[in-house]
Amino acid sequence: MTVAVESTRRRPRFVPMPSPAADAAAAIIAGLRAPMPTIAPRYFYDVLGARLFEAICELPEYYPTRTEAAILAEHGAQIAAVAGTGATLIDLGAGNCEKAARLFGALRPVQYVAVDIGGEFLRATLERLQQRFPALDMVGVEQDFAEDLHLPDEVDPRRRLFFYPGSSIGNFSPAEAVAFLRRVRAQAGDDGQLLIGVDLVKPAHILDAAYDDSLGVTAAFNLNLLNNVNRLAGTDFDVRDWRHVAFFNATASRIEMHLEAQRDVVVRVGAAAALRWAAGTRIHTENSWKYTPEAFDRLLRQAGFAQVRQWADGRAWFGVFLARA
């Protein structure tokens, strides 16, 4: 008798975001019309943007990914001993899911939940990941969790361990970060935990190079944002009109990324309206706040977390924090 293997193989479940395009278009146009124009960094991650970010993570100047990976590899067993095994591992901003996948052996989760705004990329990634880990229950959730974190019924409510790597928390201002972490705390329940990567304060020339690399991959990533905006908001940006600008703002303790108009620019929105910018105008596309370990510990506690543990690399460039709800 022939066994139908395909019909019995576990498949990842996927929860799509309801009507994302209309909401995105309104938010994007409102940001562009602001006195200091801005585009939220969540719109970086179309399929090409996600792949460009993967390339950024391989650049010699971009230390966060490999430094965080080294911390998790060196201290993974200790982290698992403190956090415990058998949790529901919820990966916020999952991307290609590789960071979380490296922890499966140590953490032995009973369910893996990948949350990301890039639904098409996430769905394909989870299909491939399920082939590598066929016994693990996997759920993909397409969601803009920066605005409203709400986990669907498919996510196991017991012993939730939220994983937020890559120092993406730096994209929020400190006040926004506290508000976001409080939303995570609310979803964690009484026995939940948070494992989070945080980029630490370091010399400005190291930070500047990490966000303005010599190959221009970060510039391409920033400029591709305009292509995604064209698709989402019906605009007609020409990337050749703009250039990538990134620098460390020491006063605010943050990296800033902008797109600067290289000439006077007119961008049409549909058939009836236009946006106009003079040469030199900047559209603010991303912030990345950098913290001292003490400052981030305080921020976690403000958000309702406690029993904070911390691991760092030898140069103290990057920190991984584990906190209990």
Secondary structure, 3 states (H helix, E strand, C coil): CCCCHHHHCCCCEEECCCCHHHHHHHHHHHHHHCCCCECCHHHHCCHHHHHHHHHHCCCCCCHHHHHHHHHHHHHHHHHHHHHCCCCEEEEECCCCCHHHHCCHHHHCCCEEEEEECCHHHHHHHHHHHHHHCCCCEEEEEECCCCCCCCCCCCCCCCCEEEEECCCHHHHCCHHHHHHHHHHHHHHHCCCCEEEEEEEECCCHHHHHHHCCCCCCHHHHHHHHHHHHHHHHHCECCCHHHEEEEEEEECCCCEEEEEEEECCCEEEEECCCEEEEECCCCEEEEEEEECECHHHHHHHHHHCCCEEEEEEECCCCCEEEEEEEC
